[in-house]
Amino acid sequence: MAHVVLAIVALVLLTVAGACLWQEARYLRIRREIVQDRQPILHGDVFHVLTLLELAPGAELFESVRRLRDAVEAGGGGRFVYAGKVALDALSSAQLTSRFGEEVRWSVVALVQYASRADWERAAASAPVREALGAFARSHSTGMERSAAQNLALPLVLLWVRARQIAMRAPSHFPFERAPDLPEIVERLAIPRLAAERELGRRAAVVVNLNREGTAEDQAADRGYVSEMFGLMAEGVHGPMHVGRAVRLEGEAEFDRVALVYYPGVDYFADMAQSRFYRGIVGGKQLGDAQASITVPILDRL
């Protein structure tokens, strides 16, 4: 009898281990082939920098980002992990608006890995990087302390959520049901801008978030929103690619968290944004301040 029990336990453990490896493998494939994300899965004590960039008048986007990447990687000691063209700034940070004296319409977002903060400081001060930044009218950089273990755990959390949904026979989120009486800004501005990026964003849209926590009540409401979104992500096979603690590098803007979240294309995101599901929970997203830029991957164009 004991041998039978041990065999069953071993089989269960092997099944769980296999499911976990399968989940990690499919999210890795998404990162590499769809999101164009070059983050090493296992990394040591490294430092990440997220930079928002506004293209200068007359500058060409791909060439300008290519020159910046080459300068950073050739002499700056950095490694471009993700680069995205901004399709839409869904939320504009009040802190960044205050810093620049107006609301900035960002053009590009870049996530770069350095060995240390000191390496970023040397790169930022180097002549080649400063020259490459000349193609951009404004920029803002925020550091991110990213735990490899924490980010590896995120797909497993989504796997657990999905297993629970199946076990409890939870109703599907799909297909999205369009909400009535959508806000005018969603229909008039947001949806056309997303549709304009179908060529680059057919398979992936990555929302880049800089979040500052609000009051205790705000945080409680936000946890409810995140829980609902994790349910959608678990079923739709998408979700966070990078999550980490924010580190102030320049200016006075203070954020608590950096998060890059993958969705399977701009059309999917537009359908979600117009759905009863999303319109029913988005009011729960409560933050002290936030910058949320919807981007499409461009590293393979550089």
PAMAR-578255 format. One line per 8 residues: number of its first residue (from 1); for each residue x, y negated, z of N, C-alpha, C. Coordinates in steps of 0.2 Angstrom, whole numbers. Layout:
REM PAMAR-578255
NUM	X,Y,Z,X,Y,Z,X,Y,Z  ...
***
This chain:
REM PAMAR-578255
1	4,6,0,0,0,0,4,-6,0  10,-6,4,14,-12,5,17,-13,-2  19,-8,-6,22,-9,-13,17,-12,-17  11,-10,-17,6,-13,-21,5,-21,-20  5,-22,-13,4,-29,-11,10,-33,-14  16,-31,-13,22,-34,-15,22,-35,-23  20,-30,-26,19,-30,-34,15,-36,-36  9,-36,-32,4,-41,-34,7,-48,-32
9	10,-49,-27,13,-55,-25,19,-57,-30  23,-53,-32,28,-54,-37,25,-56,-44  19,-53,-46,16,-54,-52,13,-61,-52  10,-63,-46,7,-70,-45,13,-75,-46  18,-74,-42,24,-79,-42,27,-79,-49  27,-74,-53,30,-74,-60,25,-78,-64  19,-77,-63,14,-81,-67,14,-88,-66  15,-90,-59,15,-97,-57,21,-100,-60
17	27,-97,-59,33,-99,-62,33,-100,-70  30,-95,-73,29,-96,-80,25,-102,-82  20,-103,-79,15,-108,-80,19,-115,-79  23,-115,-74,27,-121,-73,32,-123,-78  35,-118,-80,40,-118,-85,37,-120,-92  31,-117,-93,28,-119,-99,25,-126,-99  23,-129,-94,21,-136,-93,27,-140,-94  32,-139,-91,38,-143,-91,40,-143,-99
25	40,-138,-102,43,-137,-109,38,-141,-114  32,-141,-113,27,-145,-117,28,-152,-116  29,-154,-110,29,-162,-109,36,-164,-111  41,-160,-111,48,-161,-114,47,-162,-121  44,-158,-124,43,-158,-132,39,-165,-133  34,-167,-130,31,-173,-131,36,-179,-130  40,-179,-125,44,-184,-124,49,-185,-129  52,-179,-132,57,-180,-137,54,-181,-144
33	49,-177,-146,47,-177,-153,41,-183,-154  38,-185,-149,32,-189,-150,33,-196,-147  36,-196,-141,37,-203,-137,44,-206,-139  48,-201,-142,55,-203,-144,59,-206,-138  58,-202,-132,61,-203,-126,67,-199,-125  73,-203,-124,80,-199,-123,82,-199,-116  78,-199,-111,80,-198,-104,82,-191,-103  88,-191,-100,91,-184,-98,86,-181,-93
41	84,-175,-93,79,-172,-88,83,-172,-81  89,-170,-81,92,-170,-74,98,-175,-75  97,-180,-70,102,-185,-70,104,-187,-63  110,-189,-62,112,-190,-55,110,-197,-53  114,-200,-49,113,-207,-46,114,-212,-51  109,-214,-55,109,-219,-61,105,-224,-60  105,-230,-64,101,-236,-63,98,-237,-69  91,-238,-69,88,-240,-75,86,-248,-75
49	85,-250,-81,83,-257,-82,78,-258,-87  72,-260,-86,67,-262,-90,67,-269,-92  67,-270,-99,68,-277,-101,62,-279,-106  59,-284,-105,53,-287,-109,57,-292,-113  55,-292,-120,59,-296,-125,54,-300,-129  54,-306,-130,50,-310,-135,55,-312,-141  53,-310,-147,57,-311,-153,57,-318,-154  63,-321,-156,63,-328,-158,60,-329,-165
57	58,-335,-166,55,-336,-173,60,-335,-179  57,-331,-184,62,-329,-189,66,-323,-189  66,-320,-183,70,-314,-182,66,-308,-184  70,-303,-186,67,-297,-188,67,-292,-183  61,-289,-181,61,-285,-175,66,-279,-175  65,-275,-180,69,-269,-180,77,-270,-180  79,-275,-184,86,-276,-184,88,-280,-178  84,-284,-175,86,-287,-168,87,-282,-163
65	82,-277,-162,83,-272,-157,88,-267,-159  90,-266,-165,95,-262,-167,102,-265,-165  103,-271,-166,109,-274,-164,110,-274,-156  104,-275,-153,105,-275,-145,106,-268,-143  103,-263,-146,105,-256,-144,112,-255,-145  115,-257,-151,122,-255,-152,126,-259,-148  125,-265,-146,129,-269,-141,129,-265,-135  123,-263,-132,123,-260,-126,126,-254,-125
73	125,-250,-130,128,-243,-130,135,-243,-132  138,-247,-136,145,-247,-139,149,-250,-133  148,-255,-130,152,-258,-125,149,-260,-119  143,-259,-118,139,-261,-112,139,-255,-107  140,-249,-109,139,-243,-105,132,-241,-104  128,-243,-108,121,-241,-107,118,-236,-112  113,-233,-110,110,-229,-115,102,-230,-116  100,-232,-122,93,-233,-123,89,-227,-122
81	84,-227,-117,80,-221,-116,73,-222,-120  71,-228,-120,64,-229,-124,64,-236,-126  62,-237,-132,61,-244,-135,54,-244,-138  50,-249,-137,43,-249,-139,41,-256,-142  38,-256,-148,35,-263,-150,29,-264,-146  28,-270,-144,22,-272,-140,16,-273,-145  11,-269,-144,5,-270,-148,0,-275,-144  0,-274,-138,-5,-279,-134,-2,-279,-127
89	-2,-285,-124,-1,-286,-117,-8,-286,-114  -10,-280,-111,-16,-279,-108,-17,-283,-102  -12,-284,-98,-12,-288,-92,-5,-292,-92  -6,-299,-90,0,-303,-90,1,-305,-83  7,-304,-81,9,-305,-74,9,-313,-72  5,-314,-67,5,-321,-65,12,-324,-63  16,-319,-60,23,-321,-58,27,-323,-64  27,-319,-69,31,-320,-75,28,-327,-79
97	22,-328,-79,19,-334,-82,21,-340,-78  22,-339,-71,25,-345,-67,32,-346,-69  36,-341,-70,43,-341,-71,44,-345,-78  40,-343,-83,42,-346,-90,37,-352,-91  33,-354,-87,28,-360,-88,23,-359,-92  22,-353,-95,16,-351,-99,16,-343,-100  10,-341,-102,9,-334,-103,13,-332,-109  18,-327,-108,22,-325,-114,19,-319,-118
105	19,-319,-124,17,-313,-128,23,-309,-130  24,-304,-126,30,-300,-127,30,-296,-134  36,-295,-137,37,-292,-143,39,-285,-142  44,-284,-138,47,-277,-137,49,-276,-130  49,-269,-128,51,-267,-122,56,-262,-122  62,-262,-118,67,-258,-119,68,-255,-112  69,-248,-111,71,-245,-105,78,-242,-106  83,-245,-102,90,-243,-103,93,-240,-97
113	97,-234,-97,100,-231,-92,107,-233,-91  109,-235,-85,116,-237,-84,119,-232,-78  125,-232,-77,128,-228,-72,127,-231,-65  126,-238,-65,125,-242,-59,123,-249,-61  120,-252,-55,118,-259,-56,124,-263,-58  130,-262,-56,136,-266,-58,137,-265,-65  136,-259,-68,137,-258,-75,132,-262,-79  126,-263,-77,121,-267,-80,123,-275,-80
121	126,-277,-74,128,-284,-73,134,-285,-78  139,-281,-79,144,-282,-83,142,-282,-91  137,-277,-92,134,-277,-99,130,-284,-101  126,-286,-96,122,-292,-97,127,-298,-98  133,-298,-95,137,-304,-95,142,-303,-101  142,-298,-105,147,-297,-110,145,-301,-116  150,-303,-120,149,-307,-126,144,-303,-131  145,-297,-133,141,-294,-138,134,-293,-136
129	133,-292,-130,126,-291,-128,122,-298,-128  126,-303,-125,123,-310,-125,122,-312,-132  126,-311,-137,125,-313,-144,119,-309,-147  118,-303,-145,113,-299,-148,106,-302,-145  106,-304,-139,100,-307,-136,98,-313,-139  103,-316,-143,101,-323,-146,95,-322,-151  94,-316,-153,88,-315,-157,81,-315,-154  82,-316,-147,76,-316,-143,75,-323,-140
137	69,-325,-140,68,-332,-137,68,-331,-129  65,-326,-126,65,-325,-119,65,-318,-117  68,-316,-111,68,-310,-109,67,-309,-101  65,-304,-99,65,-303,-92,66,-295,-90  71,-294,-86,73,-288,-84,72,-286,-77  69,-280,-76,68,-277,-69,71,-271,-68  75,-269,-63,78,-263,-62,73,-258,-60  75,-251,-61,71,-246,-58,75,-240,-55
145	74,-238,-49,77,-233,-46,72,-227,-47  74,-222,-52,70,-217,-54,73,-210,-52  69,-206,-48,71,-200,-46,69,-194,-51  75,-191,-53,74,-185,-57,69,-180,-55  69,-178,-48,65,-173,-45,58,-176,-45  57,-182,-44,50,-185,-43,47,-184,-50  50,-186,-55,48,-187,-62,47,-180,-65  51,-175,-63,50,-168,-65,43,-165,-62
153	42,-168,-56,36,-165,-53,29,-167,-56  29,-173,-59,23,-176,-62,19,-171,-66  23,-168,-71,19,-163,-75,16,-157,-71  19,-155,-66,17,-150,-62,11,-152,-58  11,-158,-56,5,-161,-52,-1,-161,-57  0,-163,-63,-5,-163,-68,-8,-156,-70  -3,-151,-70,-5,-144,-71,-9,-142,-65  -8,-144,-59,-12,-142,-53,-19,-145,-54
161	-19,-151,-56,-26,-155,-57,-30,-151,-62  -27,-149,-67,-30,-145,-73,-33,-139,-70  -28,-135,-67,-30,-128,-64,-37,-129,-60  -36,-134,-56,-42,-136,-51,-48,-137,-55  -48,-141,-60,-53,-143,-64,-57,-137,-67  -52,-132,-70,-55,-126,-73,-58,-122,-68  -55,-121,-62,-58,-117,-57,-64,-119,-54  -65,-126,-54,-71,-129,-51,-76,-130,-57
169	-75,-128,-63,-79,-130,-69,-81,-137,-69  -76,-141,-69,-78,-148,-69,-80,-150,-76  -84,-155,-77,-86,-157,-84,-80,-160,-88  -80,-159,-94,-75,-162,-98,-75,-169,-99  -70,-173,-100,-70,-180,-101,-71,-181,-109  -71,-176,-113,-71,-177,-120,-77,-174,-123  -80,-177,-129,-77,-183,-132,-79,-189,-128  -75,-194,-129,-77,-200,-125,-84,-203,-128
177	-88,-205,-123,-94,-208,-124,-94,-216,-124  -95,-219,-129,-94,-227,-130,-99,-230,-124  -96,-235,-121,-99,-239,-116,-103,-244,-119  -109,-246,-117,-113,-251,-119,-111,-258,-117  -112,-263,-120,-110,-270,-118,-103,-271,-116  -98,-269,-121,-91,-270,-119,-89,-277,-119  -84,-279,-114,-82,-285,-114,-80,-288,-121  -81,-294,-122,-80,-297,-129,-72,-296,-131
185	-68,-297,-126,-61,-297,-127,-58,-291,-129  -62,-285,-127,-60,-278,-129,-61,-277,-136  -67,-279,-138,-70,-278,-145,-66,-283,-150  -65,-289,-148,-63,-295,-152,-55,-295,-153  -52,-293,-148,-45,-294,-147,-41,-288,-147  -43,-284,-141,-39,-278,-140,-39,-273,-145  -45,-271,-147,-46,-265,-152,-42,-267,-159  -43,-273,-162,-40,-274,-168,-32,-274,-167
193	-30,-277,-162,-22,-276,-161,-20,-269,-161  -23,-265,-157,-21,-258,-157,-22,-255,-164  -27,-256,-167,-28,-253,-174,-23,-255,-179  -20,-261,-178,-15,-264,-182,-8,-260,-181  -7,-256,-176,-1,-252,-175,-2,-245,-176  -7,-243,-180,-8,-236,-182,-2,-233,-185  2,-236,-189,7,-233,-192,13,-230,-187  14,-235,-183,19,-233,-178,16,-229,-172
201	10,-230,-170,7,-228,-165,2,-222,-166  2,-219,-172,-2,-214,-173,-2,-208,-168  3,-206,-165,4,-201,-161,5,-203,-154  7,-209,-153,9,-211,-146,8,-218,-145  5,-220,-139,5,-227,-136,8,-226,-129  12,-230,-127,15,-230,-120,14,-237,-117  10,-236,-111,9,-242,-107,14,-243,-102  18,-249,-103,23,-251,-98,21,-255,-93
209	21,-253,-87,18,-256,-81,23,-259,-76  23,-265,-74,26,-268,-68,21,-270,-63  21,-266,-58,15,-267,-53,18,-270,-46  14,-274,-43,15,-276,-36,9,-275,-32  10,-271,-27,4,-269,-23,1,-275,-20  -6,-274,-19,-10,-279,-16,-11,-278,-9  -17,-279,-6,-19,-278,1,-20,-271,2  -21,-269,8,-23,-262,10,-29,-260,6
217	-34,-264,6,-40,-263,2,-39,-262,-5  -35,-266,-8,-33,-265,-15,-30,-259,-17  -25,-257,-12,-21,-251,-13,-26,-245,-13  -31,-245,-8,-36,-239,-7,-40,-239,-14  -42,-244,-17,-46,-244,-23,-42,-242,-29  -36,-244,-29,-31,-242,-34,-30,-234,-34  -29,-231,-28,-28,-224,-28,-34,-220,-31  -40,-223,-30,-46,-220,-33,-46,-220,-40
225	-44,-226,-43,-43,-227,-50,-38,-222,-53  -32,-221,-49,-26,-217,-52,-29,-210,-51  -33,-208,-46,-35,-201,-46,-39,-199,-52  -44,-204,-54,-48,-202,-59,-44,-202,-66  -39,-206,-66,-35,-206,-72,-31,-200,-73  -28,-197,-67,-25,-191,-67,-29,-185,-70  -36,-185,-68,-40,-180,-70,-41,-180,-78  -41,-186,-81,-41,-187,-88,-35,-185,-91
233	-29,-187,-88,-22,-185,-91,-21,-178,-91  -23,-175,-85,-22,-167,-85,-26,-164,-90  -32,-166,-92,-36,-162,-97,-33,-164,-104  -31,-171,-105,-29,-173,-112,-22,-172,-113  -18,-169,-108,-11,-168,-109,-7,-174,-111  -7,-179,-106,-3,-185,-107,-2,-187,-100  1,-193,-99,2,-196,-92,9,-199,-91  11,-200,-85,17,-204,-84,24,-200,-86
241	28,-204,-90,34,-202,-92,40,-204,-87  39,-210,-85,44,-213,-80,40,-217,-74  42,-215,-68,39,-219,-63,45,-220,-58  46,-226,-55,51,-227,-51,50,-234,-47  54,-235,-42,54,-241,-38,57,-247,-41  54,-252,-41,56,-258,-45,61,-262,-41  66,-265,-44,72,-269,-41,72,-275,-44  72,-281,-40,72,-287,-43,79,-289,-46
249	80,-291,-52,86,-292,-55,87,-300,-57  82,-303,-59,83,-310,-61,76,-314,-59  76,-320,-58,70,-324,-57,67,-322,-50  62,-324,-49,59,-323,-42,53,-318,-42  51,-316,-48,46,-311,-48,48,-304,-44  43,-302,-40,44,-296,-36,39,-291,-38  41,-285,-40,37,-280,-41,39,-274,-37  34,-269,-36,35,-263,-32,36,-257,-36
257	33,-257,-41,34,-250,-45,34,-252,-53  38,-247,-56,38,-247,-63,35,-241,-66  31,-241,-71,28,-234,-73,27,-235,-81  30,-230,-84,28,-229,-92,24,-223,-93  18,-224,-96,13,-219,-96,11,-218,-103  12,-212,-105,10,-210,-112,3,-208,-113  0,-210,-119,-6,-208,-122,-5,-206,-129  -9,-201,-131,-8,-198,-138,-11,-203,-143
265	-8,-209,-144,-10,-213,-150,-14,-219,-148  -14,-224,-152,-17,-230,-151,-25,-229,-152  -27,-225,-157,-34,-224,-158,-37,-220,-152  -33,-216,-149,-35,-212,-142,-36,-218,-137  -31,-222,-136,-31,-227,-131,-37,-232,-132  -39,-234,-139,-44,-238,-140,-51,-235,-138  -51,-228,-140,-58,-224,-138,-59,-224,-131  -53,-223,-127,-53,-222,-120,-56,-229,-117
273	-53,-235,-120,-54,-241,-117,-61,-243,-118  -65,-240,-123,-71,-242,-124,-76,-237,-121  -74,-232,-118,-78,-227,-115,-82,-228,-109  -87,-225,-108,-91,-225,-101,-86,-223,-96  -82,-218,-97,-78,-216,-91,-73,-221,-89  -70,-224,-94,-65,-229,-92,-68,-236,-89  -73,-238,-93,-76,-244,-90,-79,-243,-83  -81,-237,-81,-84,-236,-75,-78,-235,-69
281	-72,-235,-71,-67,-234,-66,-62,-240,-66  -61,-244,-71,-56,-249,-72,-57,-254,-67  -63,-255,-64,-64,-260,-59,-60,-259,-53  -59,-252,-52,-55,-250,-46,-48,-251,-46  -45,-253,-52,-38,-254,-53,-37,-261,-49  -34,-261,-43,-33,-267,-39,-26,-268,-38  -22,-273,-40,-15,-274,-39,-14,-281,-37  -9,-283,-33,-7,-289,-31,-5,-293,-38
289	-1,-290,-42,1,-293,-48,3,-288,-53  2,-288,-60,4,-283,-64,5,-286,-71  10,-283,-74,11,-284,-81,10,-277,-84  6,-276,-89,4,-270,-93,5,-271,-100  10,-269,-103,11,-269,-111,10,-263,-114  5,-263,-119,4,-257,-123,9,-257,-129  13,-251,-129,18,-251,-134,18,-245,-138  21,-245,-144,22,-240,-149,29,-238,-150
297	31,-232,-150,38,-230,-150,42,-233,-157  48,-235,-156,52,-237,-162,59,-235,-162  61,-231,-157,68,-229,-158,70,-225,-164  66,-221,-167,67,-218,-173,68,-223,-179  66,-229,-178,66,-234,-184,73,-238,-183  77,-237,-178,83,-241,-177,89,-238,-180
***
